[in-house]
Amino acid sequence: MSKLSRSQLLNFAPDSYLERTSRPLYSLIFLLPFIVFYELGTIFLNTDVLDRSQVRVVAFVWLQRGLEHLGLGGKFAWIAPPLVVVAILLALHITSKKSWRFFVNDFWPMHIECILLSIPLIVLSLALNTSAGSGIPAQADMLMSGFLGQAEVFVQHSVLADIVTGIGAGIYEELIFRLILICLLMMVLQDLLRFSHRDSVVIAIIVSAALFSAHHHILLINGQFENLSDFSWMVFIFRTVAGVYFAVLFAIRGFGIAAGTHAFYDIIATLINAAFFSQQ
């Protein structure tokens, strides 16, 4: 097993549904339609997409700017981040030495699994909305809109734009804060600092979750920090809990399920927010 897959907590029965769908190849095939939808969505929502689109998830922009510094600039920059996702997942699958066989009938259950796994976060956000009370509609709106309100470089705002952005957040925030960050932390903690595997996983999950939450409050673009909104402990804690939840899903079920659950949470939260909270 490669070092980048050491964050996996459980070993499932060989060739079972849980084992197959945890493979990087399955993550790639499962997420490809989401990646294409996000890219096409940003193009149709913003005709200036080839010139640093304003309907972009911050994590996408970070990845895009990093690739530009490596020489992948110009009109190629907008397609480079999805190619990085594809390349990373292919590399992980090759190094895992797992089978390249896949079953088409596995992918619909993966969608259902992601929707069901998003329900606990939906329930938690609704519970926090209730505890916030109708006297704090702005805070309720921020909670129910989950990770969208402060997570993107955004000018055009609509339900469709939020859905497109939510899908992008599911892919690229999970790529940055789970697949890349957790794996790097695991290598530092386990290989360099000689922590036990269990302690390394726990520390990596907590650190990644805290940074995931913090980045929704403080925007870092072009080397400059910007305070996006008044700090709220309730919102910060909710997002940290969500970060822990996504990290645990990543560690148990792999990148595809974690990113899919994140995306479906954002989609469902956007629809609920538009239907019940946007008028408050």
N, C-alpha and C positions, 0 to 999 in steps of 0.2 A: 504493500500500500504506500502511495506517495505521501510525502510530508504534508502536502496541502490537503489531504483528506483525513488527517489525524483527529479532526474535531468531531468526527462521527462517533456518537455515543453508543449506539446499539448495532449489533450484527444480526440481521434477519436471516431466516431460513433461505438457503441458496435457491435462486430462481423463483422465489415467491413474489407476489405482487409488491409487497413492501420493499423487498430487496431490489427488484427490477426498477421500480420507479424512483429509487434513491440514486440510481446511477447518473453520472453527468450526461450521458447520451440522452436519457429520457428527459432530463431537465432542458437540454437544448431543443429537442423536438417539441416538447410541451410549450416552451416559451417563445418559439419562433413566431407563431401568429400574434402574440402580444407585442413582440418587438416590431413586427411589420405594421401592426395597427398604430402603435405609438409614433413611428416614423411618418406614416402617411397622415396621421391625425395632425401632427405638428406642421406638415406641409400645407394641408388644406385650411388649417386654422390661422396660419400666418404665412403669407407669400414671401416673406423675407427670411424664410427658414435657413437658406444657405448662407446667410450672413448673421450667424449667432442668433438663432430664434429666440423670441421673447416668450415662447410657451415651452420652456425647458426646465426639467427638474435640475436642481442645483447639483446633485450627484452626477448627472449627465454632463453638466457644464464643467465640473471638475475634471472628469475623465477626458472631455473634449479638449480642454485647455492643456492638460498634461500631454496629450498626443500632439497638439500643435507645437509644444516646446520640443518634441522629438522630431519635428519636421513634417508631421502629417497635418499641414494647415490647408488654407484655401477651401475650395469647394469639397475637397475630400474629407474635411474635418467632420462634417455632419454624419457621414456614414461610418467613420472610424470606430466610434464607441460600440455600436451593435456588432461590428466585426470583432472587437475585442472580447465581447461576451461569447461569441461563437468560438473564437480561438481558445479562450481559457477553458471552456467546457470540453472542447475536443481534446485539448492537452491533458486535462484531468482524466478524461475517459481513457485515453491512450495509456497514461501512466498507471491507471488503476488495473489495467489488464483484464477488464471485465468483458463479457460477451457483447458483440455489436448487434445481436438480435434484439428486435423490439416487437411488441404486439400492439397493433392499433387499438384494440379493445381496452387497453390499459389507460388510454388518455382521457376518456370520458369520466371514469371513476376518479382520476386525478383532479378534474375540474370540480366534481362534487365534493371531494375531500377538502379542497381548498375553500370552497364556499362554507362547508360545515365548520372548518377550523377558524374561519373569520368570525363566526357567531359569538364566541366568548368576548372578543374585543368590542363587537357591536353592543352586546349586553352591558359591558363595563362602561362604555362611553355613554350609553343611555342612562345608566344608573348615576353617573357623574353629572349628566345634564339635569337629572331630577334633583340631585342634592344641591346643585348650583342654584336652582330655583328660577322662576320666570323673571325675577328682577335683575338677572345678569345674562341677558340674551347674547351679548357679544361673546362671553365666555362659553356659553352653551354651544354657540355656533362653532367656535374654535374646536371644542372637544368633539363635536359630532362630525366636523369636517376632517377630523383625524390628523393626517400628516400633510394635508394639502396646503392649508392656509399660509404656512411660512416656509414650505419646502421647495418652492419653485421660483424661477425668474418669470414673472407673470404680469402681463398687461391686459390681454383679452381675457374676460372672466365669464364663463357660462357653465351650465351643467355638462355639456359635451366637452368643453375644454378641461373641466375638472376630472372627467372620466379619463380622457387621454392622458392628462398629467398623472393621475393616480396609477395608471398602468405603467407609465414610465418610472414613477417612484418605486413601484413594486419591483421592477427589474433592476434599476441602477442603484437605488439605496441598498437593496439586499446585496448587490454586487460589491459595493464599497464597504458597507458596515458589517456584512456577514462573510461573504465568500473571501474577500481580500483581507479585511481587518482581522477577523477572527483567526484565519489561517496564519497570518503574520504574527499575531500575538501568541498563538500556539507554538510556533517555531521558536520565538524568543523565550517564552516561559518554560517550555519543555526541553528544548535542545540546548539553549544557552544558559538559562538560569537553573536548570535541572529540577524544576517543580514536577510533582507527580502529574500523571495524565489527568486525573480527576480535578486537582486543584487548578491546573492550567485551563481546563475547559470552563470551570466556574468563573475564574478571574477574567478570561477572555469574553465570556458572555456578559458579565457585569460592565466591564469597561466599554465594550462595543455598544451596549444598550444606553449607557450614559452619554456617550458621544453622539449616538443616533438622536437622542432627545435634544441635546444641546444644539445640534446643528439646525434644528427647526426654529430656534430662538435667535441665533446669531448667524447672520449670513457672512460667508467668507468667499469673496469673488475678487479676482485680480489682486490678491494679497492684502485686501482691506476688509476689516470687520465692520458690520453694520447691525445695529440692534433693530430687529424687525418688529417687535411688539413688547408691550409691558410684560414683565416676567410674571408667570403664575405658577405657583407650586403645584396646583392641581393638574394643570396641563402638562407640566414637566414630568411629574410622577406618572401620569397616564402614558405618556410617550415612552418613558423609561421602562415601564411594565410591558408595553407593547414591544419594545426593543428586546427585552428578555424573552418574551414569547416567541418572536420571530427567530431569535438566536437558538432557542431550544428546538424549534421546528427544523432549523437548518442543521443542527447537530444530530437530530434523530432521523429526519426524513429527506435531508438534502436540499440543494439550492432551489430546484424547481418548485417544490411544494411551498417552501418559505416565500419565494417571490410571488407565486400564484396566490397564496393566502393574503399577502400584503396588498396585491393588486385588487383582489376581490373585496377586501375590507374597504379600500378606498372607493371602489365603485358603489358598493352598498351604502356606505356612509354618505357619499355624495348624493345619492338618490333620496335617502331618508332626510338629509339636511335640506335638500331642495323642497321636499314635500311638506315638512313639518316645522322647520326652524328658520328658513330664510325669510318668512313673513313676520317674524317676531321683531 
